Amino acid sequence: MLEPGQTVGIGPSGRKIIYDADGKPCRSCNEYNDFQFVTGKISKSAAITALSTSNKLASVSSDDLIPGSRTYTKVPPPDVNQLGRSSWTMLHAMAAKFPKEKPTDVQKQEMTKFLTIFSHIYPCDWCAKDFEKYIRENSPKVDNREQLGQWMCEAHNHVNKKLGKPKFNCNFWEKRWVTGWDEE
Amino acid sequence: MLEPGQTVGIGPSGRKIIYDADGKPCRSCNEYNDFQFVTGKISKSAAITALSTSNKLASVSSDDLIPGSRTYTKVPPPDVNQLGRSSWTMLHAMAAKFPKEKPTDVQKQEMTKFLTIFSHIYPCDWCAKDFEKYIRENSPKVDNREQLGQWMCEAHNHVNKKLGKPKFNCNFWEKRWVTGWDEE
């Protein structure tokens, strides 16, 4: 584990550790095991073990390889569930990195525009139309990170409700998408 | 299995089957097992078995539940790999649903704008900066689906190269992201 205040250049995965402007390791820019190591949650050897395990799990049988490739398999195009999970991951992560305070006018306009276009081109038509209507009736709140994170969480809950899924308690949005669960 | 030309309203999952404007089942709007069933790839009973297996795999131990929830667990925020996978899934799927021929000027402008803003707000700064530079030097090609799909595949390969990953053979982009592997 690291001593308090100690920083490292290279993580257990061999990748360079990326720090945010405030000097803290950036969660969404590093591998999970590297991040756990540089934030002192796990030892270097534990990180290396975890990395080699996840690499082993990722390797697949060679039956279904794409012709001419040694690594790419014949994965089918995403279905509606995979597409939904992927897109929410990206959208919540974008909210999590939105300026904490006082985004510029350009940053506010770009986020609003991005969500609006997203609702036009999302590759499931009925999902897109529903999201477009939601945005029309509930303008994205882009005055700061907390506002946008809450807005995104509520937009996601609107979809959860439509799909008969339980509501996520938005009081936990920051732990789920920004800080993780073991920090105060 | 279905007879040729037969259509169904409700899939084995209990969800309504969504069809594209051309009358074919929409891959990115349906669950994978429903799609496999309505396209005649698997029987109804096989689809139901697959669905119940994936539901079982998705259920988790209750140790790590979010306070007050019976289903949501303390999942950590996405790391750089999960964020990358999710974002590429969404971007390729968007290319896969882009108009095959003659997108309108608005559709072309929106796709270009979306990718440009994406390169500003992607929640990993160094990844975003690299993608911004790539877009500046390689304008997105938005004259039809095939062009955009190839452009996206090449943009992804640019990142694969940076990360030391093998190149994906872009001749297969349509099978990977639009049609799947068992159709001609």
Boltz contact constraints between the chains, C-beta under 6 A:
constraints:
  - contact:
      token1: [A, 27]
      token2: [B, 77]
      max_distance: 6.0
  - contact:
      token1: [A, 28]
      token2: [B, 83]
      max_distance: 6.0
  - contact:
      token1: [A, 28]
      token2: [B, 123]
      max_distance: 6.0
  - contact:
      token1: [A, 28]
      token2: [B, 124]
      max_distance: 6.0
  - contact:
      token1: [A, 29]
      token2: [B, 80]
      max_distance: 6.0
  - contact:
      token1: [A, 29]
      token2: [B, 124]
      max_distance: 6.0
  - contact:
      token1: [A, 30]
      token2: [B, 80]
      max_distance: 6.0
  - contact:
      token1: [A, 31]
      token2: [B, 79]
      max_distance: 6.0
  - contact:
      token1: [A, 31]
      token2: [B, 81]
      max_distance: 6.0
  - contact:
      token1: [A, 32]
      token2: [B, 79]
      max_distance: 6.0
  - contact:
      token1: [A, 66]
      token2: [B, 172]
      max_distance: 6.0
  - contact:
      token1: [A, 68]
      token2: [B, 169]
      max_distance: 6.0
  - contact:
      token1: [A, 71]
      token2: [B, 166]
      max_distance: 6.0
  - contact:
      token1: [A, 72]
      token2: [B, 168]
      max_distance: 6.0
  - contact:
      token1: [A, 74]
      token2: [B, 181]
      max_distance: 6.0
  - contact:
      token1: [A, 76]
      token2: [B, 180]
      max_distance: 6.0
  - contact:
      token1: [A, 77]
      token2: [B, 27]
      max_distance: 6.0
  - contact:
      token1: [A, 77]
      token2: [B, 177]
      max_distance: 6.0
  - contact:
      token1: [A, 77]
      token2: [B, 180]
      max_distance: 6.0
  - contact:
      token1: [A, 78]
      token2: [B, 89]
      max_distance: 6.0
  - contact:
      token1: [A, 78]
      token2: [B, 93]
      max_distance: 6.0
  - contact:
      token1: [A, 79]
      token2: [B, 31]
      max_distance: 6.0
  - contact:
      token1: [A, 79]
      token2: [B, 32]
      max_distance: 6.0
  - contact:
      token1: [A, 80]
      token2: [B, 29]
      max_distance: 6.0
  - contact:
      token1: [A, 80]
      token2: [B, 30]
      max_distance: 6.0
  - contact:
      token1: [A, 83]
      token2: [B, 28]
      max_distance: 6.0
  - contact:
      token1: [A, 83]
      token2: [B, 93]
      max_distance: 6.0
  - contact:
      token1: [A, 86]
      token2: [B, 86]
      max_distance: 6.0
  - contact:
      token1: [A, 86]
      token2: [B, 89]
      max_distance: 6.0
  - contact:
      token1: [A, 86]
      token2: [B, 90]
      max_distance: 6.0
  - contact:
      token1: [A, 87]
      token2: [B, 90]
      max_distance: 6.0
  - contact:
      token1: [A, 89]
      token2: [B, 78]
      max_distance: 6.0
  - contact:
      token1: [A, 89]
      token2: [B, 86]
      max_distance: 6.0
  - contact:
      token1: [A, 90]
      token2: [B, 86]
      max_distance: 6.0
  - contact:
      token1: [A, 90]
      token2: [B, 87]
      max_distance: 6.0
  - contact:
      token1: [A, 90]
      token2: [B, 90]
      max_distance: 6.0
  - contact:
      token1: [A, 93]
      token2: [B, 78]
      max_distance: 6.0
  - contact:
      token1: [A, 93]
      token2: [B, 83]
      max_distance: 6.0
  - contact:
      token1: [A, 93]
      token2: [B, 123]
      max_distance: 6.0
  - contact:
      token1: [A, 94]
      token2: [B, 121]
      max_distance: 6.0
  - contact:
      token1: [A, 94]
      token2: [B, 123]
      max_distance: 6.0
  - contact:
      token1: [A, 97]
      token2: [B, 123]
      max_distance: 6.0
  - contact:
      token1: [A, 110]
      token2: [B, 117]
      max_distance: 6.0
  - contact:
      token1: [A, 110]
      token2: [B, 120]
      max_distance: 6.0
  - contact:
      token1: [A, 114]
      token2: [B, 117]
      max_distance: 6.0
  - contact:
      token1: [A, 117]
      token2: [B, 110]
      max_distance: 6.0
  - contact:
      token1: [A, 117]
      token2: [B, 114]
      max_distance: 6.0
  - contact:
      token1: [A, 120]
      token2: [B, 110]
      max_distance: 6.0
  - contact:
      token1: [A, 121]
      token2: [B, 94]
      max_distance: 6.0
  - contact:
      token1: [A, 123]
      token2: [B, 28]
      max_distance: 6.0
  - contact:
      token1: [A, 123]
      token2: [B, 93]
      max_distance: 6.0
  - contact:
      token1: [A, 123]
      token2: [B, 94]
      max_distance: 6.0
  - contact:
      token1: [A, 123]
      token2: [B, 97]
      max_distance: 6.0
  - contact:
      token1: [A, 124]
      token2: [B, 28]
      max_distance: 6.0
  - contact:
      token1: [A, 124]
      token2: [B, 29]
      max_distance: 6.0
  - contact:
      token1: [A, 166]
      token2: [B, 71]
      max_distance: 6.0
  - contact:
      token1: [A, 168]
      token2: [B, 72]
      max_distance: 6.0
  - contact:
      token1: [A, 169]
      token2: [B, 68]
      max_distance: 6.0
  - contact:
      token1: [A, 172]
      token2: [B, 66]
      max_distance: 6.0
  - contact:
      token1: [A, 177]
      token2: [B, 77]
      max_distance: 6.0
  - contact:
      token1: [A, 180]
      token2: [B, 76]
      max_distance: 6.0
  - contact:
      token1: [A, 180]
      token2: [B, 77]
      max_distance: 6.0
  - contact:
      token1: [A, 181]
      token2: [B, 74]
      max_distance: 6.0
